[in-house]
Amino acid sequence: MIALYIRLSLEDEKYDSLSIENQQILLREKAMSLPEYASSEVKEFIDNGHTGTNFERPAVQQLLELVREGKVTTILVKDFSRFGRNSIETGYFIEKVFPLYHVRFIAISDNYDSAEHKGETGGVDVAFKYLINEYYSRDLSIKSKTARMAKMRRGEYQSKICMYGYQKGADGRLVPDEETADNVRKIFEWAAEGLSSDKIVSKLYELGIPTPGEHKASKGKKFHDVSRTNGVWCPNTILKILADERYIGTYIVGKSAVVEVGSTHARPKDKSEWIVIPNHHEPIISQELFERANSNIKRRKLPNRQRREYLLRGKVYCGCCNHAMNFANCTHFKCRHSAKLTDMPCCGLSIPKADLESIVFDTINAQIKCAFGVDDLQADEKLTSAPDEEPEKKIRFLQDSKRELYEQFVLGELDVESYKEKKAELDVKLAYEQSIRSVIAEQAKAEHEEQEIVRQKKKIADELNAADGLTKSLVDLLIKRVYVFPDNRIDVEYLSRSFF
């Protein structure tokens, strides 16, 4: 395969020469000039809108996976910066990984062809190009960050998403959203009256007020999955709203910073580094109401909270609302999502831990033994047959024959017609041998998967026969989720369906 890799970041859209169409034309013309073009598959890999400072890009990851599988012979890019702007990672792939898999790397505009630098690194000029691309990206990132910070200090709201109760005005500043601002006032007033976050959740549900996520989704802004919300607010959302000083007109931004250029991970900044501008925008509530609400609301702080370990940790879900069930008092599981909402079918849903573990064990014991059958549980493992090397030898012989034929043509020992005729014969034979190799590979893969299932079955059967009850090993091997329903029904979702 000849791989054409194309990348266009948001910043690159300013330049016509870097457009996807222009990169495609350049790479296709170069690919057509390669001797192996006629007998190779040509495939394009395009990352549109992705930065080159890291390799967390879908198309480049797909390309690298094909390289690891040995399916790529040549990679074409417009220049080094299209492949990557991180000098260490880019150099590692070009100088270490690609030579290991016998992959030829060509950067057209940089006049680089790895076939001309076998056993070498490409020289100082190539190393400088790596560094220039990386420092260009870093410099651009710093300039963009400086511009954003300057706008933040001027009070211009930079986020695309406004907090609940506000929207972005024409001048870039926050203005109250009349559809939701009144809901924020209600939350602060109820808290000031002494209502807990759970009771505020109940009142919002009774009034049919959509959650922030549901409100955004209704406006076409589907930032969150609201399929399980069912109109029920999260108590933590209430607490975050009550603690947010932006509702009294204070502008707060710059709470976190990215770890490094190109990274998507951020670290929290010290409060002294935040940008805080009082009286920045129109407040939704008064300072006095803000203070009263926060003095009344109870916030649970568990600084020394220890992680509780139990067999079905993170696997027990409510069958009605699809939310994880809370492990209460280390004795039973209960659905907290609908705990205060009497019209929800799972309101008050609870099951003792011991009962659930016993039911789950009996369920998987019956289902597994029924699905496996006695013969399957006692079956001996078959030896996997050794791979047939004959097709590989024939393919290598035919590829060598094609290279020799091409050399004869270049040296003038063969005319064009004879070369094309003999090459066509070799191509037919090569395609036939490659198809045989593919069939054998698929058979070997299917045989390996079948043997793996047999091994897993024997392991599970041994575990079940030796266990008196549910064990961590059985949970890790088999269970993805356990769904609990109000009608005393339990559904077990297994990690693999290949056993059944």
C-alpha positions, 0 to 999 in steps of 0.5 A: 500500500502507498499511503497518502497522509494529509493533515489540515489544522484550523490555523492552516485553513488560512493558506490555500497551499495547505488545503486538503485539495492541494495536498491531494493533487501534490501527493497523487502526482508524486505517487503516480511517479513511483515505480511500485504505483501500478502494483500497489493500492493507494489509500488516503488518510485525512485528519481535518482540523487536528493539531500536529503537536501530538499523534492523537489523530484518528487517521494517523492512528489508523495509518500507524496501525496498518504500518504495524500490520506490515501493510504499508510500503510507502508513506507520502506527505507534503512536508514534515509538519503535515505528519507532526510538529513534535520533533521527538515523536516525529523523529522517532517514527521516521528514524526508528519505527518506519525503517523497522517495518521497511516503510519508505517515507517521503516528504515532498516539499522538504525534498526528503526520501528515506530511501536515500538515507538508509542507515542515516538520520537524514542529516542536520538539515532534517533535524532542524526542520523537525525543530522549526516545525515544533517551535513554530507550533509552540510560538503560535500556541503562545501567541494565541494564548496571549491573545486570549488572556488579553481578551479575558483581562478586558472582560470578554467571555471566551468560552463557547458554552455559557453557564446556565442562566446566561448567554453571550451578548453581542459585545462578547459579554455575559447577559442573563438568559431570560429562559433560565435566569429565573430558575437560577433565582429560584434555586438561590431563594430555596437554598436561602429558605433552608431547603437542601440540595435534594429537596431543591432537586425534587421541587425542580422536578415537580415544576417540570424544569429541564436540566441544564443539559436538556435545555442546551439539547433543546436548543440544538447544543448537544454537549451532553448525553441527556438520554438518562436524565429524565428531567431529574437534576443532579444535587451536585449541579445545584451545589455548583450553581450555588457556589458560582460567584458569576451569578452576582456579576463577578467575572471569573476565568482562567481556573485551569491551564493545559499541561503542554502544547497540543495536550488536551489535559488541563491542571487546576491553577491556584486561586491567586492566578485566576482572573477575577473582575467584580461588577463585570456583567449584569447579576442574576441574584444579589450579594446578600441572597448569595451569602444567605443561600450558601450559609444555609446549604449543607456541603458534605466534606469527606477529606479522609474518605476511603475507597470501599471495595466490594464484589460488584463495585461499579457494575450495579445499575437501576433497570429503569433509569439506567443510573448506577445504584448507590452502595448505602451503609455497606449493606444494600444497593439503592437508586439515588437518582429517583430517591425523592421522586415518588412518580418514578417507577424506581423510587425507593428501589433497594436490594441487600448486597448479600441477596444480590450477590447470591442471585447473581451467582445462581443466575450465572451458574445456571446460564453458563452451565446451560450454555456450555453443556457438559461436553464443552466443559470437559472438552480438551483443547486442540493444538493449533496447527502450524502456519503454512509457510509455502504461500509466503515463500511463493509471494517473496519469489514472485516479488523478487521476480518483479524487481528483477524484471523491472531492472531488466527493463531499466537496463534496456534488456527488455522492450516495453511490450515484453516488460508489460506482458511478463509483468501482467503474468507475474501480477496474476500469479502474485494476486492468486498467492496473496489470496491464498495467504489471506484465506489461510490467515483468516482460517488461522485467526478463526482457529485461534479465536475458537481455541481462546473461547475454549480456554476461557470456557474451561477457566470459567467452568473451573471457577464455578465448580470451585466456588461456593458463591460469587467471587471477584474472579468470576465478576472480572471474567464474566460480568459487565453490568447487573441491572436491578428492576422494581419487580425483583427481576435481575438482568446480567449483562456479560462481558462477552457474548461469544460464550452463549 
